[in-house]
């Protein structure tokens, strides 16, 4: 895989950033504009799918599409996380897809240049379907928090297929290699995280996974509820000052 550069930056050849967003004008990682500027210049292509933002995210993305020539924005009605991720993968045309959320960051200057390392891995000719990253879920206090997530974020696009509307996962995920590099996930305060889980994802009574999925489908997807329509949204999206320590 050949390395390209854009204005002195390392470009991941044959890689598309694939992200799904909804109401990300502001978030703990600085919002959608900061997410785009931190990642889109470092990939060959970028696909961002807006699933029904009501807070101005979609309008910001339209402006960013004019600024970044490798960025393409799509609209897709939210029918669950797996459906949205599969739609984004279907719009990419590169061999690999890098799957990130708008409150996450692959560090590229501090503490080390992860983009360069990813390129080195690619140039070694790895042929796995899936690649795992190490995650750090960062609390506003600076503490690292244990939190569930899907760690496979780089996939050979033709093999990438997600399942389940909530707690989504990739089919055949065990067949993977590990980069051993970090993605930082910036969290709101613990009280806001609990509020989000209780009021948007799980509801207080839906503690068992199957009940949570059923609630999410019936109360969020079927009723087309956007995050910004739920009480406490501004607290979920409050900026995490730990983001300031990374470029």
C-alpha positions in Angstrom: 0.0 0.0 0.0 1.5 3.3 -1.1 1.7 6.3 1.2 0.2 9.6 0.0 0.5 13.0 1.5 -1.8 16.0 1.6 -0.2 19.2 2.7 2.5 17.4 4.5 0.1 14.9 6.3 0.2 11.2 6.0 -2.7 9.8 4.0 -4.0 6.3 4.5 -4.3 5.0 1.0 -7.3 2.9 0.1 -8.9 3.7 3.5 -12.3 5.5 4.0 -13.3 7.0 7.3 -16.8 5.7 7.9 -18.8 7.6 10.6 -22.4 7.8 11.6 -23.6 10.9 13.4 -26.7 12.4 15.0 -26.8 15.6 17.0 -23.0 16.1 17.3 -22.7 19.9 16.9 -21.1 19.7 20.3 -19.9 16.6 22.2 -17.2 15.8 24.8 -14.6 15.6 22.1 -15.3 19.1 20.8 -18.1 18.4 18.3 -18.4 17.4 14.7 -16.2 20.1 13.2 -13.3 19.2 15.4 -13.9 15.5 14.7 -13.7 16.1 10.9 -10.6 18.3 11.0 -8.8 15.7 13.2 -9.4 12.7 10.9 -10.6 13.5 7.4 -7.2 15.0 6.2 -5.5 11.7 7.1 -7.6 9.3 5.0 -8.0 8.9 1.3 -11.8 9.2 1.5 -14.4 10.0 4.2 -18.0 9.0 4.4 -20.2 10.6 7.1 -23.8 9.6 7.4 -26.2 11.9 9.2 -29.1 9.9 10.6 -31.5 12.7 11.4 -29.7 15.5 13.3 -31.8 18.3 14.7 -29.2 20.4 16.5 -27.4 21.9 13.4 -24.9 19.1 12.8 -26.2 18.5 9.3 -25.7 22.1 8.3 -22.1 22.1 9.6 -21.4 18.9 7.7 -22.7 20.5 4.5 -20.2 23.4 4.9 -17.4 20.9 5.7 -18.1 18.9 2.6 -17.2 22.0 0.6 -14.0 22.4 2.5 -12.7 18.8 2.4 -12.8 17.4 -1.2 -12.4 13.8 0.0 -15.5 14.1 2.3 -18.9 12.9 1.2 -22.0 13.4 3.4 -25.1 11.2 3.2 -28.5 11.2 4.9 -30.1 8.0 6.1 -33.1 7.6 8.4 -32.0 6.0 11.7 -33.1 2.4 12.0 -30.5 1.3 14.5 -26.8 1.4 14.8 -26.0 -1.7 12.7 -28.2 -0.5 9.8 -26.5 2.9 9.8 -23.0 1.5 10.0 -23.7 -0.9 7.2 -25.1 2.0 5.1 -21.9 4.0 5.6 -19.8 1.0 4.7 -21.8 0.5 1.5 -21.1 4.1 0.4 -17.3 3.7 0.7 -15.3 2.4 -2.3 -11.9 1.8 -0.7 -10.5 -1.5 0.3 -10.5 -0.7 4.0 -12.9 1.3 6.3 -11.9 3.0 9.5 -14.9 3.2 11.8 -15.0 6.0 14.3 -17.6 7.9 16.3 -17.6 11.7 16.6 -16.5 11.7 20.3 -13.4 9.6 19.5 -9.9 10.5 18.4 -6.9 8.6 17.0 -4.1 10.7 18.3 -1.8 11.9 15.5 0.6 14.3 17.4 0.2 13.7 21.1 1.3 11.5 22.6 2.6 9.9 19.4 1.9 9.9 15.7 -0.6 7.0 15.3 -1.3 7.8 11.6 2.4 7.0 10.8 2.2 3.7 12.7 -1.0 2.7 10.9 0.7 3.3 7.6 3.7 1.2 8.7 1.3 -1.7 9.5 -0.4 -1.4 6.1 2.9 -1.3 4.2 3.9 -4.5 5.9 1.1 -6.1 3.9 -1.2 -7.4 6.6 -4.1 -9.3 5.2 -6.5 -9.7 8.1 -10.2 -8.8 7.7 -10.4 -7.0 11.0 -8.0 -4.9 13.1 -8.5 -4.0 16.8 -7.4 -0.9 18.5 -6.7 -0.3 22.2 -9.3 2.1 23.7 -9.1 4.6 26.5 -12.4 5.9 27.7 -11.4 9.3 29.3 -13.4 10.8 32.1 -13.4 14.7 32.5 -11.3 14.1 35.6 -8.6 12.4 33.5 -9.4 9.0 34.9 -9.7 6.1 32.5 -13.1 4.4 32.7 -14.1 0.8 32.0 -16.8 1.0 29.3 -18.1 -1.5 26.7 -17.3 -0.8 23.1 -16.5 -2.6 19.9 -12.8 -2.5 19.5 -12.6 -3.6 15.9 -12.5 -0.3 14.0 -10.5 -1.1 10.8 -12.1 -3.6 8.4 -11.7 -4.9 4.9 -14.9 -3.2 3.7 -16.3 -6.1 1.7 -16.3 -8.3 4.9 -17.7 -5.6 7.2 -21.3 -6.3 8.2 -22.8 -5.2 11.5 -25.6 -6.9 13.4 -28.1 -5.6 16.0 -29.7 -2.2 16.4 -28.1 -1.6 19.8 -24.8 -3.0 21.1 -23.9 -3.6 17.5 -21.1 -5.9 16.5 -19.3 -7.2 13.4 -19.8 -10.7 12.1 -16.7 -12.9 12.4 -15.1 -10.4 14.7 -12.8 -13.0 16.4 -10.8 -13.3 13.2 -8.7 -10.2 13.6 -5.3 -8.7 14.4 -4.4 -6.0 16.9 -2.8 -2.8 16.1 -2.0 -2.0 19.8 -2.6 1.6 19.1 -5.0 3.9 20.9 -8.3 5.5 20.2 -9.4 8.0 22.9 -13.1 8.1 23.7 -14.0 11.3 25.5 -16.8 10.9 28.0 -19.1 13.3 29.8 -19.3 13.3 33.6 -20.4 10.0 35.3 -23.8 11.6 36.2 -24.4 12.5 32.6 -23.5 9.0 31.4 -26.0 7.5 33.8 -28.6 10.0 32.7 -28.0 9.1 29.0 -28.2 5.3 29.7 -31.4 5.7 31.8 -33.2 8.2 29.5 -32.1 7.2 26.0 -30.5 3.8 25.8 -31.7 1.4 28.4 -34.3 3.0 30.7 -34.1 2.2 34.3 -36.1 -1.1 34.0 -34.2 -2.4 30.9 -31.1 -3.8 32.6 -31.0 -7.0 30.6 -29.6 -6.7 27.1 -32.5 -8.2 25.3 -34.9 -5.8 27.2 -32.6 -2.8 26.4 -32.7 -3.7 22.7 -36.4 -4.1 22.7 -36.9 -0.7 24.5 -34.5 1.1 22.1 -36.3 -0.3 19.1 -39.8 0.5 20.4 -39.2 3.8 22.1 -36.3 5.4 20.2 -36.2 3.9 16.7 -39.9 3.4 16.0 -40.8 6.8 17.4 -37.9 8.5 15.6 -36.6 10.2 18.7 -33.4 12.1 18.2 -30.9 12.5 21.1 -31.5 16.3 21.3 -35.2 15.6 22.0 -34.4 13.8 25.3 -34.0 15.6 28.6 -30.4 15.9 29.8 -29.0 16.0 26.2 -26.9 19.1 26.9 -25.3 17.4 29.9 -24.4 14.3 27.8 -22.7 16.5 25.2 -20.8 18.8 27.6 -17.2 19.3 26.6 -14.5 17.1 28.2 -11.5 19.3 29.0 -9.2 16.3 28.7 -9.6 16.7 24.9 -7.3 19.8 25.2 -4.3 17.6 25.8 -4.5 16.2 22.2 -4.1 17.8 18.9 
